[in-house]
Amino acid sequence: MAPPALRPGLLDIAPYVGGETHAPGAERLIRLASNEGAFGPSPKAVAAYRAAADEMHRYPDGGSRTLVEALARHHGVDPKLIVCGNGSDEILHLLALAYAGPGDEVLYSAHGFLVYPIAARSVGAVPVAVPERALTADVDALLAAVTPRTRILYLANPNNPTGSYLSESELRRLHAGLPDSVLLVIDAAYAEFADAADYSAGQEMATGFANVVMTRTFSKVYALGGLRLGWAVCPPAIADALHRIRGPFNINSAAQAAGVAALDDTVFVGAAVRHNHQARQWFADRLGALGLVVHPSQANFVLVSFAGWGDPESVRQFLKARGILVRQMSAYGLPACLRITIGRSDELSAVLDALTAYPR
């Protein structure tokens, strides 16, 4: 029997492939391929997760009320504007489902997060990759790419995988140039790691304009990637739309409990952020001393160019053989680069030692 016919265009989607998690034969595994938290989750979050086990037979709060209220207090925003998702990825997909469809166009910067074109194609829309300038989203190019069919513009800020960012003034210039009919989605998954004085995650824009959404995640600085927990600040009409189409129990009870506890542990998060700021610069300087080009980053990773230094895939396999996992970048159109998460200091030292030993 032939299987049921798929909707046209679905087979055009290249499945998302995450960073590697195994290095067979390695005595010690150093996972620096997925931008996970260097120190794991807060002990308070772990305790809350474990405490939730006794209630796993109960359905979770469908509105994630306690988590939403904690987010509202922590970020100073009206809880009615907050929507939680099974990772911020779910929210990105829900926005595509709500605001784009067959024949519509969805814009994103050329080296933007791979989920954007997947979300567009999943609803029959056409993803449009817009060229960047110096691995940074180009506001003028993005605005020039807008057509009457444009429905959504996804912008990662800071951007994954380049680590670059748009300043608040550039972000506002981008929004000012968009028609009211285009939804600007600011994906601020790495906002906590940004230390540039002119950076803004976009929350004020999401609360001030009817066509701006800011998405955030617990997967990075809070190190809860395994629980799949994200959230967004949305204008009232968009929040209402997302609540209508999201799953009725899209956030499990353990994730809700761990998220609340993680928000409460500001000391733990502060230490993680300080480590990232210091280690990111230290690591970039050491990589530069080896003759490598390290692109400026406002996130918890660095994008490293191996052009003229060594074949990046050979380097990646060399590191993998030593139990060090980093991310290949060919899928992002950056075949000469590898992306390396800012892990613990001893992990970064191991990377440097391995690169020093690489037979060039």
C-alpha positions, 0 to 999 in steps of 0.5 A: 500500500502507498502511504497517504500523500504528504502536503506539498512542500514538506519533503523540501524541509531539511530536518534540523540536526542538533550538535553531536552528543557522543564521541565513541571511545573517549574517556572524557566527553566535553560537549561544546556543540549545543551552547548548553549552560557551562555549569548545568542547571541551578541546584534549586531548579534540580530540587524543584524538578525532583519534587515534581515527581510525586505529582507526575500523574496529574496534568500540568497547569495548562496556563503555566500560571505560576511560571508566567507570574514569576516571569512577569515579576522577574522581567517587569511585564504584564503576565497577560502578554506572556506565552510559554512554549515547549522551548522557544522553538514551539513559539517560533513554529506557532507564530508561523502557523498563525501568521503565514501560509502558502504563498507568503514569504518569511524573511530571515538573515542568511546565517540565521537560526535553521528553525526559521526556514523550517517553520516557514516551510512547515506552513507552506510559506516561502523562506527568504534568506537575506544576505548579511554584512560582515556576518551581521544582519543587514537592516537595509537589505532586510527592508529591501527584501520586504514584498507585499507577500512578506508576513514574518521577519525572524531575527535572532539577536544575538544571532546563532551561529555568528554571535553578532547582534544589532544595536537597539537603534538598528533594531528600532530602525528595522521595525520602523521600516516594516509595514504594520502587516509584517510581524517582527519576531526578535529571538533573544535566546542569548540575551542574558549573555550580551554585554554590549552597552547598546544591546536590547532584547526587545521587550520594550518593543514587544510591549509597545507595538502591535507587530513585535514579539520577543522570544526567550528560552530557559535552555541557555543561561538557565541550562534547562535545555532538556526540559524544553522551556521557552516563553515570549512577550507578545502584544495582546492580540498575538498572545490570544492567537497563540493560546488558541493554537498551542497544545492545551498542556504544552509545558510539563509540570516538572519544567514549570517548577524548574523554571520558577526555581531557576528564575529565583536563583539569581546568584547562580545565574549571575555567576554563570553570566560573569564566567561567560563574559570573562571566559569568552574573551580569554578563549577568543584571545587564546584562539587568536594567538593560535592564528585563528580568526574568532568572530566577535560574539555576544552569546555563549559561544564563538564562531571560529574561522579555520580558513587558511589554518586547517580543514574544519572537518578534519579539525572537528574530527581531531577534537572528537577523537579526543572527546571534544564535541564542537559544531560544524557549520556547513548547514549554515553556509559557513563551511570554513567555520566551527562553533564552540560553546563557552564551557568551563575553564578546564574544558576550554583549556582542553580545546586549546591544548588539542588545537595546539597539538593539531598536525597542521 
